[in-house]
Amino acid sequence: MIETPYLLFLGDAPDQLAVKVAQGIKDWRPDNAVAQLRMDACKADLGIPDMTLAQAREAGAKTLVIGVANRGGIISAAWKTILIEALEMGFDLASGLHNLLRDEADLVSTAQKHGRSLHDVRIPSVKYPIASGVKRTGKRVLAVGTDCSVGKMYTALALDAAMKEKGMKCSFRATGQTGILITGDGVPLDAVVADFMAGSIEYLTPDNDADHWDVIEGQGSLFHVSYSGVSLALIHGGQPDALILCHEPTRKTMRGLPDYTLPSLEDVRDTALTMAKVANANCKVMGISINTQHMSLAEAEAYLAEVEARLGLPAVDPFRQGAAKLADALASL
């Protein structure tokens, strides 16, 4: 088990999106976020206290969590001095990067010397099966997006919370590093061997009560050439009964792909639903989640109203407004 609470390490993150791991922990498990630690070049800010390693240790932090999700998932050489010092001061380290802590000889030797633990949450801990496509009992909803980092995890967490408030049976199913760090369980999907990705999602969402919903965290986008594979694995392995479309309307190009523009919500609706019906012919698009963090309240309300009228589906910003409308839509299935 990863010991809490955390000191969230933002490193030299170039922008706010780059610290989505730390942001998710701070927003959904604020009691676990003692403080943030930023390097001089960091351009992100969680709005929680900045502390040194010594200050955070005094405040009770037990694990330094690498809260950065950089392209390629690399442990930067510039971070090493801080990570080693943290181990020497009694912190454990936790990371969801592709570049594993356990593969860094200097971190391993320092951890062993000081009796500390290295937690790599992006390592599959189960031998997953190849997907069978056999229909499972229970219900499933999946968040699908126009791009990466548009709010699919936030949508799923907010929806899970709203459904629980309404007395609906549901479970949030984490499929990425942040969700796993928040909930303590899940499948690190983008680290699963390709042939077993869909099977890992079948494993994550097994047979359940007829009225129970698995709320599956989305990943990537069918339209993102770097990460479309994980999106399709979620759609086929998840066999969703319902899809929630996720979008960030102020973004001009795909995350990390400056030559690619975002698809329309209609494009995502039609493509995702076509793929979903391969595994579940009864799948339906039930709502739309809009990330309006870069819009004023008036702009957000106007945009949500326009989208709702245009697509004929409930549209909300679940972080700003809650996901009750989306939960109500699912309750009607």
N, C-alpha and C positions, 0 to 999 in steps of 0.2 A: 504493500500500500504506500502511496505517496503521502508523506506527512504534510499536514496543513498547519498554519496558514502559509501563504506564499509571499515571497518578494518577486515582483514581476520585472524581469529584465527586458528592457526595450532596445538595448544596444545602440547602434547607430542607424536606426530605422529611418528611411528616407521620407516616409509619409505615414499618415494615420492608418491607411489600409494595411500597411506592412506589419502592424502590431495587432492584427485581428485576433490572434490567440489570447494575448493579454487582455484585449478589450472585452472579449467574450467572458473571460473569467471574472473581470471586474464588474461587468453588467449583470451576470447571472449568478455569481457566487461572491458577492461583495465582501462577505465576512472572511473569505479566504485571501483577500487582497490587502495585505498590510501596507504596501508601498510600491513605488516604482523606482527602478534604477536605470538612469539614462546616461549615455556617453555624450561627450560634447557635441558631436555631429548629429545627434538625434533630433528629428523634426516631428516626433509624435509625443502626445501627452494624454494620459488617461484621466487627468484631473484629480489624481490622488497624491498623497505626499511623496515628494522625492526624498529618498534616504540613502545613505551610504550603507555598505554591508554591515558595518558595526552598529549603526543606528537601527537597522532592520532586525538584526539579531537581538538587540536589546528590547525591541518592540515585540519579539516573540516569533518572528518568521523562521520557519524551519527548512523550507525548500526554495531554492532559487529556480524559478521557472523561466525558461527562454520563451518569451512571449512574442517573438518575431517569426513571421512566416515569409521568408524571403524566397525569391525565385530560385528554384533548385534545391532549397532546403539545406543551405551550407552553414556550418559552424565557422564563422569568420575568424581569421587569425587575430584580428584586432580585439576579439572578445576574450581570448584565452587568458590573459593576465587576470581579468576579473573573475572568470570561472574558476581558475586555480585558487585564487585568493579566497573565494567563497567556500570551496571545499576545505581549505586550511582553517577557516574560521568556524567550521562546524555545520555548514549548509549541506544538504543533499542537492543534487541537480536533477531537473526534469526537463525533457525536451520532446517535441513532436517533429523535429526536423528529419529529413531523409538522411542527412549526415549524422550518424549515430554517435552518441556520447561514448559508448563502449568501444568504438573503433578508434578513439583518440588516445594514444598510448600515454600521453602526459596527464590526461584527466583520469584515466584508469589507475595509474600509479599513485597519483595524489589521493584519489578516493580510497584506495587500499591502505595507504599510509595513515590516513586520518579516520578510518572506519566509517566512511560516508558511502551513500548509495547513489548510483546513477540510474535514472529512470528514462528509458526510451519508450514512449507510448506508441510510436509508429512501427512497432514490431508485432506482426500477427502472432498471437499466442495459441492459436488453434489450427489444426490441420483441416482446412475447410474442404468441403466436397465440391465437385463440379455440379453446377445447377441441373436440377432434374426437370424443372418446369411443372411439377405436379402442383395442382391447386391446393392451397392451404386454407384452413378454417380461420375465422377472424377477419378483421378489416385492416387495410393499410392505406396511409396517405403519404405522398412523397412531394417534397418541394423541388421544383425544377426552375432553372433560371435562364435569363437572357445572357448572363455572363458569370464569371467567378466573383466571389466577394460582393454579392448584391443583397445578401440577407437571408439565405436559405436556412442556415442554422438558427438565426434569430426567429425566423418565421416558425420553424418546427418547435422551438422551445416555448415561444409565446402561445402557439396553438395547443401544445400539451398542457400548459398552465390553464388556459381558458377552458379546455375540455374537462379538466379535473374540477374546476370551479363549478361547472354545470353538472357534475356527478357522473360524467361519462367515463367508462373504463378506457384507459389509454396508457401507453408507455413511449417515452422518447427513446429513439434508437440512434445512438451516435455513430457516425461513419467517418469521422475525421479527428485530428489531434485535439482540437479545442473542445469538441463535444465530449471526448473521452476524459479530458482533464476536468471538465465541469461535472460530469456525472459519475466518473470512475469506471465506466464500462463501455464497450462498443467494438466496432470493427475498424481498424485503420485501413480503409479501403484502397487508398492509392499506394499502399505498400504490399498489397496482396498480388501474387502472381496472376497474370491476366486471365488464364483459363479458369481460375477459381474465384474471380471477383463476384460474379453473379451468384455463385454458390454460397459465398460468405454472407450475402444479404439474405438468402433463403435461411441460412443458419441463424442469422440475427433476428429474423421475424418468423418464428415457427408457428405451428398450429396454436390457436388460442380460442377463447370463448367467442361465440358468434357476434357478440356486441362489443368486443374489445378492439380498439384501434392501436396499431403500431404507427407512431408518428416518425417517419424516416427522414433523417437529416440529408439534404441534398448535397451534391458535390459537382463542381465544374459546370459545364453547359454543353448541350449537344452541338452548339454552334461555335464552341471554343476549340480550335484545332489542336491545342496542347492537351486538353483535359476531357475531351468528349467521351473517351472510353469509360471513365468511371461513371459518367452520367448514364450511359446506356446500360452498364452493369446494374446500376441501381434500379433502373426502370424494369429490366427483365427479371432480375433477382427479387426485387421487391414485390412484383405483381400488384402494383397499387390499384385500389378501387377508386382512388381520388387523387387528382393532381392539384397542387397550388402553384400558380405561376408567380415568379419573383423577378423584380425589375428595379433598377436604379436609373431614373429618367434623366439625370443631369450628366451622365457619363457619355462621352462622345465616341470612344473606341474601346475595344475589348481590353481587359486587364492584361498587360504585358504584350499586347499585339497592336501596336499603333497603326498598322495598315488595315485593320479589320474593324468595321463598324458593328454596332449591336444589332441583332435581329429585332423585329417587332414582336410585341406580345402575341399577335396573331400567328406569326411564324412559329414561335415556340409552342403555342397551344396546339397547332395542327401537327407539327412534327413529333412532339412528345406524345401526343395522344395516339398517333399512328403507331409509334414504337410500343407504347404501353398496351395497346390492344392485341399485340402479338402474344403477350403472356396473360392478359386478362381482357377478354372481349367486352366486359361490362365497365371498364374504367371510364371515368368522367372527369372533366376539368370543373372544379367546384368553387374556385375563388382566386383572387389575385392579391399578392402582397407587394406593396410599393415601398421602397426605401426612400423616404423623403428628407433624410437628415440634412441635405444641402438646400432645402427649400424652406421658405417662410411658411407659417401656418396657413396663411391665405392661399399661397401658391399650392401647397400640398392638398388642401381641401378641394380646390378647383380641379387639380389634376386627377384626384381620386374620383371625383364626380364624373369627369369626362370619360375616364377609363371604364367606370362602372356602366355608364350609359352605352358606350361603344361596344363593349363585349358582353353585356348582359349578365355580369357576374359580380358578386360582392367584392369590393376593392377596399383595402385598408392598409395603413402603416401599422403593423402589429406592435412595434416597439413604442410608437407614439400613442396609439389609440387602443392597444389591446387587440386580441384576435377573436373576440366573442362572435363577430359576424361570420368568420370562417368556421368556428366551431358549430354555429347554428346551421350552416350549410351542410356540414358533415352529418349532423344529427338527423338531417332529412333523408339521408341515404338508407 
